[in-house]
Amino acid sequence: MPETMTFAGLRIAYDERVLAPRTWTALQAEWAADVLDEAPDGPVLELCSGAGQIGLLAISRRPRRLVCVDDSAVACSYARRNAEAAGLGDLVEVRERDLAHAAAPDERFALVLADPPWVPTADTDRHPADPPEAIDGGPDGLDVARACLRVAAPLLLPGASVLLQLGTREQADTLAAQLTDLVLTEVRQGEGGVVVLLGAG
């Protein structure tokens, strides 16, 4: 049975098969809206989009075309439903795909958003209400985040950025030390995690 919640003014539908929206993650969407003020012309790409609330909130503030990508058919169904409910359906394309096929090689984006699973595998049992596949980020919680950045880096327009959600500043520092094509420029702390801003290296 679908549930609904208010996410910074948007009504977002989801169910137990989809990661429930976290209100603190509106930080990522609001920051995205600010980034888009200075971003080049072009669409927004949201990886691991789930029910779509982060990307939808961002483009409700700064209208742009949005491409949502998730490998869950259920999540994609809710993302489409939530886009229509927000009056943003004409701006949103939802793709049910794995990360490797998120975009065509010649597509370019003004901003890439990503909310990957970032809970270390050994800690997933601490979150019994969450679908395991929606939170399991591998041994250090960064496997999917790394995959998102590998996908994002070649798809950025000149002057474009990536906003990535993680669990901790320690994860952000670990990831920053491993980057080659992107540079971490800022970290913002939220109630339930962090959001990091990255640009081309």
Secondary structure, DSSP 8 states (H G I E B T S, - for coil): --EEEEETTEEEEE-TTS----GGGHHHHHHHHHHHHHS-SS-EEEES-TTSHHHHHHHHHS---EEEEES-HHHHHHHHHHHHHTT-GGGEEEEE--GGGSS-TT--EEEEEE----B-GGGGGG-TTS-HHHHB--TTS-HHHHHHHHHHGGGEEEEEEEEEEES-HHHHHHHHHH-SSEEEEEEEE-SS-EEEEEEE-
